[in-house]
């Protein structure tokens, strides 16, 4: 690296702290970003952020220095990349826009290489380690590989070098480092409706942040633009096509005003309000808000025109009853052949007889039925009611060499389970009142699947699938085709921090509780895994024996089914609100689960 290039690098890293910026956005260590943190428990997206002050090109810089300066200046979103455009020749068209596509590199390109130089023409090649890409709709996808791009340069009549040819020409997006993305972009939740038209589904996106004043407007504009390509087709928006903001979001005395164009008159005010309220609650400066259509204030049914920011809890992705500190008792399998509820540290028998010996019990919404597996996992059984001594009924029997994953219920009463061999799998779905059928489109048909759990919103599913010989946590989406068939696919890794995964459960709409082994560990341990791809969080301290299953629910203690000294035990943390509190294993039972 030349002395001049080193000087450029030091100048371009000059930054100032700007109040009213946004909370950090982590480039995921795994795959596609599909959700951010729950708004009520999240760090705010408008926390202070570090702003880069770009440096203008200097007359004495050569081709390599010009390319270095351009790449660094393009990491600043101020004034529509005004400074970065100074590095371009007069006829070079480049307009990345407010939501550009981004190629994410592991580190900054510090030594661009001049591969051709003849008179007033030059070509500069840059190389690096690509981590992934962010599309114009904010969707991140991991794509680890070597990166290479070539920039064409010419001397102007004034004798200074300028870029005249970009990789991809005028459609070229941004080439940013992981640090650039974490400084200049934020992961935010946009909320759309599940097929039931009531439950909201979070769609996490990367959103560039230039200044505090523009952030509320950017957030609403992103919502009106619709879901990302990953979630499109699986969710719905209440905003009629063509709906836009008439003006930027106005905030006065902590009250925001969102003024939509006349197209919004064709939408449902209640449903539009729910989407806006859940999306904007990520902004700490807004406590209340009003909805206007074509300049006229409108109010939802049975609500004032000035809406509270924490309203519309009945549309929560975790269900209307999910509140911190409020949860239902877990179900467990007792040591003497019964299914019971966990009350304190005691398992109280609820189901006895043959049904009491089912493994991995899962209780349906409404508590009228439960499902479980035979002891060897080759049969999926159901029984009703969830009390007394009901007779279990075989719903499915696996093919030779196959086993079923633990059953999972979605909020509408649909039962899900995956039948899997070592190199193939089939997703079985039983809708209420219908016989079980295979999903028409299943994205992991050529993989062994070890666990499958549907999120409480009914649109997303978390799995453990064997990829390249190792169990990996992945996330997919559930789309309903017009003919009624299901398309369950687009599975992508959530995190690369675990080498192995054993079991998982949805803690809330943003976080998975996972049993697995991190790269630095020699034993299986429990972790919280944000599905945004942020760093995993270890849970608790102390010995857990051989952890096998994990159960979680919003506001509820995380439970682990483990085996130690030949005995099954249920473990919980001594202080569930403290992620580092010790594990206690006082209950002789196994296979904990929370009802839906």
Buried (B, 14 or more C-beta within 10 A) or exposed (E): EEEBBEBBBEBBEEEEEBEBBBBBBBBBBBBBBBBBBBBBEBEBBBBEBBBBBBBEBBEEBBBBBBBBBBBBBBBBBBEEBEBBBBBBBEEBEBEBEBBBBBBBBBEBBBEBBBEEEEEEBBBBBBBBEBBBBBBBBBBBBBEEEEBEBBBBBBBEEEEEBBBBBBBEEEEBBBBBBBBBBBBBBBBBBBBBBBBEEEBBBBBBBBBBBBBBEBBBBBBBBBBBBBBBBBBBBBBBBBBBEEBBBBEBBBBEEEBBBBBBBBBBBEBBBBBBBBBBBBBBBBBBEBBBBBBBBEEEEBBBEEBEEBBEBEBBBEBBBBBEEBBEEEBBBBBBBBBEBBBBBBEEEEBEBBBBBBBBBBBBBBBBBEBEBBBBBBEEBBBBBBBBEBEEEBEBEEBBEBEEEBBBBBBBBBBBBBBBBBBBBEEBBBBBBBBEEEEBEEBBBBBBBEBBBBBBBBBBBBBBBBBBBBBEEEBBBBBBBBBBEEEEEBBBBBBBBBBBBBBBBBBBBBBBBBBBBBBBBBEEBEEBBBBBBBBBBBEBEEBBBEEBBEBBBBBBBBBBBBBBBBBBEEEBBBBBBEEBEEBEBEBBBEBBBBBBBBBB
